[in-house]
Amino acid sequence: MARTRKGLLVFLVCMLLLPFGTSHGADALDVQKEIRILHVNDFHGYAVEYKAFGSDEVLGGIAYLAWRADALRKEKPGLLLAAGDMIQGNNWANLFQGKPVVKVMNEMRFDAMVVGNHEFDFGQAVLRQRIGEARFPVLGANVEGMKDLKPYALKEVEGVRIAVIGIVTEDAPVTTHPRNVVGLKFLPIVSTVKRYVKELRQKADVIIVLSHAGLNMDMLLAERVKGIDVIVGGHTHTKLANYMPIGKTIIVQAWEHGLALGVLDLTIRRGEIVHAESHLEEIKPATMKTLPSVLSIVEKYKTKADGIMEDTIGKTEVDLDGKNVRLKETNFGDFVADVMREKAGADVAIINGGGIRTSIAKGKISVGDIYSALPFDNYVVAVKLTGSRIMSALEHGVSGVENEEGQFPQVSGLSFSYSPKAPKGARVRDVRIGGRPMEQDQHYTVATNDFLAAGGDGYKAFGDAVKASKDFSVVGGAMKGENLVYSDSGKWIRDVVIEYIRAKKKVSPAVEGRIEELN
């Protein structure tokens, strides 16, 4: 009898202890776990604090953000995530093909990053080098053809199992130069995420989608895919002061350029989020300290870049507006288009507003100002287009103005009006070239950049015309063909603009009414 009681006692003790040994943290006991998700997106290499165009307040600075992130991680355990477009954009990053950004992210102990469309801007070979240098996984579940990218990462924080799935916009092949994504496929986001959520649901208490697909796609994803707990977003540079709930999914995004750090606090109970709070912490150097190890990296590469960038090339007597280039005609858009048209000796010029990334304030212009405003490695080409193809190009250009999409045209040598309320594809009216109505069947020489000439930003009219050349070819990354009447692949557009300003010494472009928006 005593032996039986002793056996029963042992059995009961084992049953009591069993949950501690076999179940997982948040699922095992009826206890709450608190974790913190810190996040940034669309950093674009803006390592040094600056005054945003039109503002007198200094914001940003990755050394300050790193200090704040370090303090917040000490308060509460969690993850530090990057939602893409980290290594390209500002001169501090571009001059070294993103290498200093990865060094900083390693020092900050990032837990994961999703590849953004602009991570491809230096080409696949350079991207592989940066991934190899990273001490954190770089994700891209919907990218097929680059084994260096992982579909997801599994993390554990305070016993809470977290799966992080990375996805990038399906438009990547047209938002970077087509040559940068040769051999890669960008799979549909919704079906890709569905597949991985199903696979990971039993392996994780919390599923996070690290998304570089934009707020609209994130909202769609939350509606169509059940089982996503959190979407940490990027691509649209959206300043979400508080999280956006869509069903049971939490969506966050943290503005741009390291100007803010996203903070999402989650309370987990039995593998489910029972409470969430979020906010953005704007990075204000006047009230913050720096993380010395990160500051050292920033200053090292800033010194190198400054030596190249501080050279003054001329003066602008007006502010050059690079902020509104996705919405309307601007004086900076006019100026760049004019320079390109003159260089190519073309009838007209059409460029994508998204190719101009920053404004330049009235006063002295440095090499660095132009490199920041025109950061992409593109060159001037001129293409023979019929009036009907020009019409198609302009229709495409204004088709996404509601969403401030990068294809919005800045033009030279032509004028047109359009109605944003009209159906897409039927918005453009009264196109004039050299002051005369454009003729649909007449051929015109159109200056643009090689990105658009290859069909980038969705400019199919350019791409189709170029590839229709009987002798079309791409040699060493440079396009050739009978429909390309000018092509200078040996000089980037930013260098063409620098040469122009050096020669003129002073510039003062004004908006001329080339693009009229109708009610």
Summary of the structure (lengths in Angstrom):
residues: 519
radius of gyration: 25.9
end to end distance: 94.3
largest distance: 109.6
contacts: 1878
relative contact order: 0.12
helix: 35%
strand: 29%
